[in-house]
């Protein structure tokens, strides 16, 4: 069964090729169904491969599936080959599963869009690129997938490129990710220079040949790449702007693909991370600070999708906190939990936007519970999931991260605990302003008509089915790694052959129960605060200071320090260096030749007598020179 793994990335690739060639002819909705069916088929193949791995002893749960030789030189060889192991199949499972649900949802959401088929062309390519990233057996092939998801994110964020904001957001995402990618490239060069290989298994088997300083440099360079893809400080501002794309794109980027790539990369390199405590401290600190900062910003946003975007940045910070703490299983557990409840939140937000005629400002909503009861119910499930209310998946996943953080550094745990309260609060604020209280859209209290002249409505069934499925996942997903008994921690056992070291915990059973009880208190505190402050009033300026609305002025700082300064520098270079110096030198050469030509032209009179006189004078001078030389 495991040898069918080659179909996992090939099926979405086939969807991309089919839709690229025939998508316009297939049209709406056939193009969407083709794309969805092929991603769903990829999920089925992943399940079959997963079942095959489960049937093997833990020590044998990995194999290489080579396709063909990609690069062959006297000093370097690289193949297109898949690494099938517990980590790659775990990633492929939720990438294909959640992506299939988002594709299904998109069939209804993108209906009647003039570029319907093109949307699914990009979506299938996105899934293929992400699968190549996580299934690659070497860094070079991983980088190919890494750049592939970067390209697809640009194409999909800027999908409605007729809007200036969408085009700018696409370019912003592209540039930020290229900054991070320099770290990936330099890390690859450094690894190859020291070990003469980019193959994962070869790197990890020869890691003892690397000095501690080189290991730290490699890890930090890879983390720089991760901060770009996974939107951590200082490279996080692109992700909130990425909300300019269609909502299914936001769900795909935030839940199933791109932003999880950075966490995956760091977990994949856990054999190097455990050798460099200093680098792990950097990762943990940046992760928890990012989690806190993004959570505070989310508390003051009014765009329903930007609330969720900053939430993603914050949740990714939790994952990096786990990575830095050495709790790689906890990071992966939170990753899949986040995939469930964040996909549910984004698709629920898309349902609201669809029912409200593209409105996204939660301050202009309210009272939608009676118009969208199913969307409201699934939003509640997602809220309890991300807040960490038991028995929802977030309680188990986020709790494991906070336990690890407490063991690693109680100070980092405090910041993580405060962020947990903020998480429950800002999602609750968004839900309360959207679904509860009085209706605040134009004409709502009179005719129940929205701002575009129609009644807010529930989404069609094809958009609701993914919400049902994801709700079940949020409710039951925590059972894959319960801490009650060693036989219940499936994920911990599953990752034993891959991750080093496995975080075993040192607080004891009593300490874990105490911290778990504390997690419940934190979650309920955030829920209570959201309902207390926002159930009646829709405007509380004191809780929404301008510096939070503007994201701690990070974008403004970058504009002034980098963008505006760079523009001014380019202007000065253009006027003083390019025009005055370079253009002056280039234009000066023909001007000098023209001047010389003008002088020489005066000697060309066209009169034979003038030329004869010149010849005579020349001969006379030559004779005098010869006579003088002879006398000497």
C-alpha positions in Angstrom: 0.0 0.0 0.0 2.8 2.4 0.8 4.2 2.2 -2.7 1.2 4.2 -4.0 2.6 7.3 -2.3 3.8 8.7 -5.6 0.1 9.5 -6.4 -0.2 11.9 -3.5 1.4 14.9 -5.2 0.7 13.6 -8.8 -3.1 13.8 -8.5 -3.2 17.5 -7.7 -0.6 18.1 -10.4 -2.9 16.2 -12.9 -5.7 18.5 -11.8 -3.6 21.5 -12.5 -2.6 20.3 -16.0 -6.2 19.3 -16.9 -7.7 22.6 -15.8 -4.9 24.6 -17.4 -5.6 23.0 -20.8 -9.4 22.5 -20.6 -10.6 24.4 -17.5 -12.2 27.3 -19.5 -14.1 24.8 -21.6 -15.2 22.8 -18.6 -16.5 26.0 -16.9 -18.6 26.4 -13.7 -19.0 24.1 -11.8 -17.3 21.2 -13.6 -13.8 22.7 -13.2 -14.4 23.0 -9.5 -15.6 19.4 -9.2 -12.6 18.1 -11.1 -10.1 20.0 -8.9 -11.9 18.9 -5.7 -12.1 15.2 -6.8 -8.4 15.0 -7.5 -7.4 16.6 -4.2 -9.9 14.3 -2.4 -8.4 11.3 -4.3 -4.9 12.5 -3.1 -6.3 12.4 0.5 -7.6 8.8 0.0 -4.1 7.7 -1.3 -2.6 9.4 1.7 -4.9 7.5 4.0 -3.9 4.2 2.3 -0.2 5.1 2.7 -0.8 6.0 6.3 -2.5 2.7 6.9 0.5 0.9 5.3 2.9 2.7 7.7 0.8 2.0 10.7 1.1 -1.7 9.9 4.9 -1.6 10.0 7.2 -1.7 13.1 8.0 1.9 14.2 11.7 1.4 13.2 10.7 0.6 9.7 8.3 3.4 9.1 10.3 5.2 6.5 11.4 4.6 2.9 12.6 6.6 -0.1 10.6 6.5 -3.3 12.8 7.8 -6.1 11.4 9.1 -9.4 14.4 10.2 -11.5 17.8 11.9 -11.4 17.3 15.7 -11.4 20.8 17.0 -11.3 24.0 15.1 -11.9 27.5 16.6 -11.8 30.9 15.3 -10.7 30.4 16.9 -7.3 26.6 17.0 -6.8 23.7 14.6 -7.4 20.1 15.3 -6.6 17.0 13.2 -7.3 13.3 13.9 -7.5 12.4 11.5 -4.7 9.8 11.3 -1.9 10.6 10.6 1.8 7.7 8.7 3.2 7.9 8.7 7.0 5.6 9.6 10.0 6.3 13.3 9.7 5.8 13.7 6.0 2.6 11.5 5.9 1.2 13.4 9.0 1.7 16.7 7.0 0.2 15.2 3.8 -2.8 13.9 5.7 -4.1 17.3 6.9 -2.8 19.2 3.8 -4.9 17.0 1.5 -7.8 16.5 3.9 -8.4 20.1 4.8 -7.6 21.3 1.2 -10.2 18.9 -0.2 -12.8 20.5 2.1 -11.7 24.0 1.1 -12.0 23.1 -2.6 -15.5 21.7 -2.0 -16.4 25.0 -0.3 -14.9 27.0 -3.1 -17.3 25.4 -5.7 -20.1 27.4 -4.1 -18.1 30.5 -2.9 -16.6 31.2 -6.3 -19.7 30.5 -8.3 -20.2 33.0 -11.2 -16.7 34.4 -10.9 -15.5 35.2 -14.4 -12.1 33.5 -13.7 -13.7 30.5 -12.0 -11.5 27.9 -13.7 -8.3 29.9 -13.2 -9.0 29.9 -9.5 -8.9 26.1 -9.3 -5.9 25.9 -11.6 -4.0 27.9 -8.9 -5.5 26.0 -6.1 -4.5 22.6 -7.4 -1.0 23.9 -8.1 -0.8 25.3 -4.5 -1.7 21.8 -3.1 0.9 20.1 -5.3 3.6 22.5 -4.3 2.9 22.1 -0.6 2.9 18.3 -1.0 6.3 18.4 -2.7 7.6 20.6 0.1 6.6 18.2 2.8 7.3 14.9 1.0 10.7 15.9 -0.5 13.7 13.8 0.6 16.2 16.6 0.2 16.5 20.3 0.8 16.7 21.3 -2.9 13.4 19.6 -3.8 11.9 21.0 -0.6 13.0 24.5 -1.8 11.3 23.9 -5.1 8.0 23.3 -3.3 8.8 26.2 -0.9 9.0 28.6 -3.9 6.0 26.9 -5.5 3.7 27.8 -2.6 5.2 31.3 -2.6 4.3 31.7 -6.2 0.8 30.3 -5.8 0.2 32.6 -2.8 1.1 35.6 -4.9 -1.2 34.5 -7.7 -4.1 33.8 -5.3 -3.7 36.8 -3.0 -3.7 39.0 -6.1 -6.4 36.9 -7.8 -8.7 39.9 -8.0 -5.9 42.0 -9.4 -8.3 44.7 -10.6 -8.3 46.0 -7.1 -5.2 48.0 -6.3 -5.2 46.7 -2.7 -5.2 43.0 -3.9 -2.4 43.6 -6.4 -0.3 45.4 -3.7 -1.0 42.6 -1.2 0.2 40.0 -3.6 3.4 41.9 -4.2 3.9 42.5 -0.5 3.6 38.7 0.2 6.0 37.9 -2.6 8.7 40.4 -1.4 8.5 39.4 2.3 8.8 35.8 1.4 11.8 36.4 -0.8 13.6 38.1 2.2 13.1 35.0 4.2 14.1 32.8 1.4 17.6 34.2 1.4 18.1 32.4 4.8 17.0 29.1 3.2 19.4 29.5 0.3 22.4 30.4 2.5 21.6 27.5 4.8 21.6 25.2 1.9 24.9 26.5 0.6 26.4 26.2 4.1 25.2 22.6 4.6 26.5 21.6 1.2 29.8 23.3 1.7 30.3 21.4 5.0 28.7 18.0 4.2 28.6 17.8 0.4 25.0 16.7 0.5 21.5 18.1 0.7 19.7 14.8 1.5 17.9 14.8 4.8 19.0 11.4 6.0 22.6 12.1 5.0 22.6 15.4 6.7 21.2 14.0 10.0 23.6 11.0 9.9 26.7 13.3 9.6 25.5 16.1 11.9 28.4 15.3 14.3 30.8 16.6 11.7 29.4 20.1 12.1 30.8 22.5 14.8 28.4 24.0 17.3 28.7 27.4 15.6 27.9 26.0 12.2 24.9 24.2 13.6 23.6 27.3 15.2 24.1 29.3 12.0 22.2 26.7 9.9 19.3 26.6 12.4 19.0 30.4 12.6 19.2 30.8 8.8 16.4 28.2 8.4 14.4 30.0 11.1 14.8 33.2 9.1 13.2 31.4 6.2 10.5 30.2 8.5 9.7 33.7 9.8 8.9 34.7 6.2 6.7 31.7 5.4 5.1 31.4 8.8 4.8 35.2 9.4 6.8 35.7 12.6 8.5 38.8 13.8 9.9 40.7 11.9 8.3 39.4 8.7 4.7 39.0 9.7 3.0 42.1 8.1 2.3 40.4 4.8 -0.1 37.8 6.2 -2.9 40.2 7.3 -2.8 41.9 3.9 -3.1 38.5 2.2 -6.8 38.7 3.2 -7.4 40.6 -0.1 -7.7 37.2 -1.9 -10.9 35.2 -2.0 -11.8 33.7 1.5 -11.1 30.1 0.4 -7.5 31.2 -0.4 -7.2 32.7 3.1 -8.4 29.3 4.5 -5.9 27.4 2.4 -3.0 29.6 3.2 -3.7 29.8 7.0 -4.9 26.3 7.7 -3.6 23.7 5.2 -0.6 25.0 3.3 1.9 27.8 3.2 2.1 29.2 6.8 2.7 25.8 8.3 5.7 25.2 6.1 8.0 27.1 8.4 7.0 25.1 11.4 7.4 21.8 9.4 10.9 22.9 8.3 12.1 23.5 11.9 10.5 20.2 13.1 12.2 18.3 10.3 15.5 19.7 11.4 15.0 18.7 15.1 18.2 16.6 15.0 20.1 19.9 14.6 17.9 21.9 16.9 18.7 19.8 20.0 22.4 20.5 19.5 22.0 24.3 19.7 20.2 25.5 22.9 21.0 29.2 22.0 19.1 28.9 18.7 16.2 27.2 20.4 16.0 30.1 22.9 15.8 32.5 20.0 13.0 30.5 18.3 11.0 30.2 21.6 11.3 33.9 22.4 10.4 35.2 19.0 7.5 32.7 18.9 6.0 33.7 22.2 6.5 37.5 21.5 4.9 37.1 18.1 2.0 35.2 19.7 1.4 38.0 22.2 1.9 40.9 19.8 -0.4 39.5 17.1 -3.1 38.6 19.7 -3.1 42.2 21.0 -3.5 43.5 17.4 -6.4 41.1 16.7 -8.2 42.5 19.7 -8.7 45.8 17.9 -9.4 44.8 14.3 -12.8 45.3 12.7 -12.3 43.3 9.5 -13.5 39.8 10.2 -10.8 38.3 8.1 -8.0 40.4 9.6 -9.1 39.3 13.1 -8.5 35.7 11.9 -5.3 36.6 10.1 -3.6 38.1 13.2 -5.0 35.1 15.1 -3.0 32.8 12.7 0.2 34.8 13.3 -0.4 34.3 17.0 -1.1 30.6 16.8 2.0 30.1 14.7 3.9 31.8 17.4 2.7 29.2 19.9 4.0 26.5 17.5 7.4 28.1 17.4 7.3 28.4 21.2 6.8 24.6 21.3 9.6 24.1 18.8 12.0 26.2 20.8 11.0 24.4 24.0 11.9 21.1 22.4 8.3 19.9 22.3 8.1 19.0 18.7 5.1 16.7 19.1 3.2 19.5 20.8 4.0 21.8 17.9 2.7 19.2 15.4 -0.4 18.6 17.6 -1.2 22.3 17.6 -0.6 22.5 13.9 -3.3 20.0 13.1 -5.6 21.5 15.7 -5.0 24.9 14.2 -5.8 23.4 10.7 -9.2 22.3 11.9 -10.4 25.3 13.8 -8.8 28.0 11.6 -10.2 26.4 8.5 -13.6 26.4 10.2 -13.2 30.0 11.2 -12.2 31.2 7.8 -14.9 29.2 6.0 -17.4 30.5 8.5 -16.2 34.0 7.9 -16.6 33.4 4.2 -20.1 32.2 4.8 -20.8 35.5 6.7 -19.3 37.6 3.9 -21.3 35.6 1.3 -24.5 36.2 3.2 -23.8 39.9 3.8 -23.0 40.8 0.2 -19.2 41.0 0.7 -19.4 43.1 3.9 -16.5 42.4 6.2 -16.7 45.0 9.0 -18.0 43.3 12.2 -19.0 46.8 13.5 -21.6 46.9 10.6 -23.1 43.4 11.4 -24.7 42.1 14.5 -27.8 40.0 15.0 -26.9 37.5 12.3 -27.6 34.5 14.5 -31.2 34.4 13.3 -30.2 34.6 9.7 -27.3 32.2 9.7 -27.9 29.7 12.5 -25.6 27.0 11.1 -22.7 29.3 10.5 -23.2 30.7 14.0 -23.2 27.2 15.6 -20.0 26.2 13.7 -18.4 29.5 14.7 -19.1 28.7 18.3 -17.4 25.3 17.9 -14.4 27.0 16.4 -14.3 29.6 19.2 -14.4 27.0 21.9 -11.7 25.0 20.0 -9.2 27.9 19.6 -10.0 29.2 23.1 -9.1 25.8 24.7 -12.4 24.8 26.2 -12.4 21.1 27.0 -13.0 18.7 25.3 -12.4 20.6 22.1 -9.1 20.0 20.3 -7.5 23.3 21.3 -7.6 22.4 25.0 -5.4 19.4 24.5 -3.1 20.9 21.8 -2.5 24.3 23.3 -2.3 22.8 26.8 0.6 20.6 25.7 2.4 23.6 24.3 2.0 25.6 27.6 3.1 22.6 29.7 6.3 22.5 27.6 6.8 26.2 27.8 6.4 26.1 31.6 9.2 23.5 31.8 11.4 25.4 29.4 10.9 28.9 31.0 8.1 30.0 33.4 8.5 33.5 32.1 7.7 32.4 28.6 4.8 30.4 30.0 3.4 33.6 31.6 3.4 35.4 28.2 1.8 32.4 26.6 -0.9 32.3 29.3 -1.7 36.0 28.8 -1.9 35.3 25.1 -4.4 32.4 25.7 -6.7 34.8 27.5 -6.4 37.3 24.6 -7.1 34.5 22.1 -10.4 33.5 23.7 -11.3 37.3 24.0 -10.6 38.4 20.4 -12.4 35.5 18.7 -15.3 36.0 21.2 -15.4 39.8 20.4 -15.6 39.0 16.7 -18.4 36.5 17.2 -20.4 38.7 19.5 -20.2 41.7 17.2 -21.1 39.5 14.2 -23.9 37.3 15.5 -25.2 38.8 18.7 -26.7 42.1 19.8 -28.6 44.5 17.6 -28.4 44.5 13.9 -26.2 47.3 12.7 -26.3 47.1 8.9 -28.1 49.6 6.8 -31.9 49.2 7.0 -31.6 46.2 9.4 -34.0 47.4 12.0 -36.6 48.3 9.5 -36.6 46.1 6.4 -34.0 43.5 7.4 -32.2 44.4 4.2 -28.5 44.5 4.1 -26.4 47.3 2.8 -26.6 45.9 -0.7 -30.4 45.7 -0.6 -31.0 42.1 0.3 -31.7 40.0 3.4 -28.7 38.3 5.0 -28.9 34.6 4.4 -27.4 31.3 5.2 -24.9 29.8 2.7 -25.8 27.0 0.2 -25.4 23.4 1.3 -22.2 22.9 -0.6 -20.5 25.6 1.5 -22.0 24.2 4.8 -20.8 20.6 4.4 -17.2 21.5 5.0 -18.3 23.4 8.1 -20.0 20.3 9.5 -17.0 18.1 8.9 -14.5 20.6 10.4 -16.8 21.0 13.4 -16.6 17.3 14.1 -12.8 17.5 13.8 -12.6 20.3 16.2 -14.7 18.5 18.7 -13.0 15.1 18.4 -9.5 15.9 17.2 -8.0 16.1 20.6 -8.4 12.3 21.1 -5.4 11.6 18.9 -3.0 12.6 21.8 -4.7 12.3 25.2 -2.3 12.6 28.1 -4.3 10.3 30.4 -2.4 7.1 29.7 0.6 6.1 27.6 -1.6 4.1 25.2 -3.6 7.2 24.4 -0.7 9.4 23.2 -0.9 8.3 19.6 1.1 11.2 18.1 3.9 10.8 20.6 4.4 7.2 19.6 3.9 7.9 15.9 6.7 10.5 15.8 9.3 8.4 17.8 11.3 7.3 14.7 11.5 10.8 13.3 11.7 13.5 16.0 14.7 14.0 18.4 14.4 14.6 21.2 10.8 13.6 22.1 9.6 15.9 24.9 8.9 13.7 27.9 7.9 16.3 30.5 9.2 17.0 33.9 6.3 18.6 35.9 4.7 15.3 36.7 1.1 14.2 36.5 0.0 16.5 39.2 1.7 19.5 37.6 0.1 18.7 34.2 -3.4 18.5 35.8 -2.8 21.8 37.6 -1.6 23.5 34.4 -4.6 22.0 32.5 -7.0 23.4 35.1 -5.2 26.8 34.7 -5.7 26.5 30.9 -9.5 26.1 31.4 -9.5 29.2 33.7 -7.6 31.2 31.1 -10.0 30.2 28.3 -13.2 30.9 30.4 -11.7 34.3 31.4 -11.3 35.3 27.8 -14.8 34.1 26.9 -16.3 36.0 29.8 -14.5 39.2 28.9 -15.6 39.1 25.3 -19.3 38.6 26.3 -19.1 41.1 29.1 -17.7 43.9 27.0 -19.3 43.4 23.6 -22.7 41.8 24.0 -24.4 45.2 24.5 -22.1 47.8 23.1 -20.4 47.7 19.7 -17.9 50.5 20.2 -15.4 50.7 23.0 -12.5 52.9 21.9 -10.6 52.4 25.1 -10.3 48.7 24.3 -9.3 49.5 20.7 -6.4 51.9 20.8 -5.1 53.2 17.5 -1.7 51.7 17.9 -3.3 48.3 18.0 -5.7 49.0 15.1 -2.5 49.9 13.1 -0.6 46.8 14.2 1.8 48.5 16.6 2.8 50.8 13.7 5.0 48.0 12.3 3.9 48.6 8.7 4.3 52.4 9.1 7.8 51.8 10.5 8.7 49.7 7.5 7.3 52.2 5.2 9.3 55.0 6.6 12.5 53.1 7.4 12.6 50.9 4.3 10.1 51.8 1.6 10.2 55.6 1.8 13.9 55.7 2.5 14.5 53.3 -0.3 12.4 55.3 -2.7 14.2 58.5 -1.8 17.6 56.8 -2.1 16.6 55.5 -5.5 15.5 59.0 -6.6 18.8 60.4 -5.5 20.7 57.7 -7.2 18.6 58.3 -10.3 19.2 62.0 -10.5 22.8 62.2 -9.2 24.4 58.9 -10.1 22.5 57.6 -13.1 21.6 60.8 -14.9 24.6 62.9 -13.9 27.3 60.3 -13.9 26.4 57.2 -15.9 24.2 58.9 -18.5 26.7 61.8 -18.5 29.5 59.5 -19.4 27.5 57.6 -22.0 26.2 60.7 -23.6 29.6 62.5 -23.3 31.4 60.1 -25.5 29.4 60.9 -28.7 29.4 64.6 -27.8 33.2 64.5 -27.6 33.5 62.7 -30.8 31.1 65.2 -32.4 33.3 68.1 -31.1 36.4 66.5 -32.5 34.6 65.9 -35.8 33.7 69.5 -36.0 37.3 70.6 -35.6 38.5 68.1 -38.2 35.7 69.2 -40.5 37.3 72.6 -40.8 40.4 71.1 -42.5 38.2 69.5 -45.2 37.6 72.5 -47.5 37.1 70.6 -50.7 39.7 72.8 -52.6 42.5 70.9 -54.4 44.9 73.8 -54.0 44.5 73.6 -50.2 45.3 69.9 -50.2 48.3 70.5 -52.5 49.6 73.2 -50.2 49.2 70.9 -47.2 51.1 68.1 -49.1 53.9 70.5 -50.0 54.2 71.8 -46.5 54.3 68.2 -45.3 57.0 67.2 -47.7 59.0 70.3 -46.9 58.8 69.5 -43.2 59.9 65.9 -43.8 62.9 67.1 -45.9 64.0 69.4 -43.1 63.7 66.6 -40.6 65.8 64.3 -42.7 68.5 66.9 -43.4 68.7 67.7 -39.7 69.1 64.1 -38.8 71.8 63.7 -41.5 73.8 66.7 -40.2 73.7 65.3 -36.6 
